[in-house]
Amino acid sequence: MSNHIFITKKIESFKKKITVSSDKSISIRSVLLASQAVGISKISNLLESEDVKNALKTIRKLGINYKKKKGIYYIEGFGLNGFDIKKKTILDAGNSGTLARLILGLLIKSKYKIKLIGDKSLSKRDFSRVIKPLRLFGVNVRSKNNKLPIELLGSHFLRPIKYYENIGSAQVKSCILLSALNTPGTTVVKSKKSRNHTELMLKFLKYPIKIQKTKTFDKISIKGLNQFKAFKYNVPGDISSASFFIVLTLLSKKSQLTIENVNINKSRVGIITILNKMGAKIKYKNKKLYNGEEIADICIKSKDNLKSINCSPKLNSSAIDEFLIIFLAAAKSKGISKFRNLGEMNKKESKRLDLGINFLKLIGIKIERFGNDLNIYGNPSLSLSKSYEIKNFLKDHRIFFLSCIAALTLGGKWKINDKKSANTSFPKFLKIIKMIGGKIN
């Protein structure tokens, strides 16, 4: 089966309602926390992407059984440190940085050495940011150059820590919080603002966790060794998946889209804030609170005259996965859009800042780069007619999605490789594109 697609026509005007794939961050966290709960948890609308499937395979390898019945996953946990770990266990996180960093936090009492591996892309990513706090807890962690593979041997002499997380990484914060579950005493994390799904889920589970918020940091205190009961959870739609359809609608002619039941957690909606500052009028309808998470329908209309933005770095952490598609909106805007301190983009599945710049240059957009700062010279009349082939982009799912949206809104004849990369986070992406009216061969 071929691993590429062709797009040779712009999408025609549309007026549709859709639902996007379930939230990947919450899906992975719900699987991992269900593995530590006492009893059988029931998770509905779980994202069935490669990353989440790897999370399910991982807990099964650690002795946690699950089954799927009528769309609901039943996961049987045996409480904290309830894994049945065998000698010479090897865990494969695939492409998922979230899974790799979070599962380490749940293994800190392992009596046997565990080896954690990942795919080629994940094996290039920096794990020093979680290795350092794990060692402070008292865990024996071995790694060459702070990258995968990692060997971990747990300890029964764990100690709570006080840690200053100054990157704004939800994965680092979550690794520490999950480590604290199995550690006696109170662990304290002073964390730069980042997505807060782990804290919200622990609060929903009535776990003893306290959060003090300031403008730039959250101070989180968590008491270890408290069991929690199995739970029910219905995973909402993913704002990261929705973002591609938001920009598709903005850049299409005379179009309207409603994306139903999307998680609009304040730590995740930087893209909405940024696009609205650029002149979009994206609105929420049917807002509700579900287990601490805000959920709503997102309503978007086409916008012919987007304007440039001087984007505050304070918005970076809440839009870090969406900057690629934000860059495309900036490319079609009037004026020079400025983005600062985007180094974290190069710590993702691929060097996304570098690849995003290369992509914009490919479609004829002028770029100025100063280290991790970026000026994008927008062209409101940008229209493409040449032939383009997207390959050698390290099989990054978000580059694949970006390329599809560019082809459908800007024109040109496109051959886009790495179709299978969509399975990492959004297996139904192309199906929804076709349902809206996009022509894909």
Secondary structure, DSSP 8 states (H G I E B T S, - for coil): --SEEEE-S-----EEEE---B-HHHHHHHHHHHTTSEEEEEEES---SHHHHHHHHHHHHTT--EEEETTEEEEEEESTT-----TTEEEE-TT-HHHHHHHHHHTTT-SS-EEEE--TTGGGS--HHHHHHHHHHT-EEEESTT-SSEEEE--SS----EEEE-S--HHHHHHHHHHHHTSSSEEEEEEES---HHHHHHHHTT-SEEEEE-SSEEEEEEESS---B--EEE--B-HHHHHHHHHHHHHSSS-EEEEEEEE--TTT-HHHHHHHHTT---EEEEEEEETTEEEEEEEEE--S--B--B--GGGSTTTTTTHHHHHHHHHTSBSEEEE---GGGGGSSS-HHHHHHHHHHHTT-EEEEETTEEEEE--TT--EEEEEEE--STT-HHHHHHHHHHHHHHEEEEEEE-GGGGGGT-TTHHHHHHHHT----
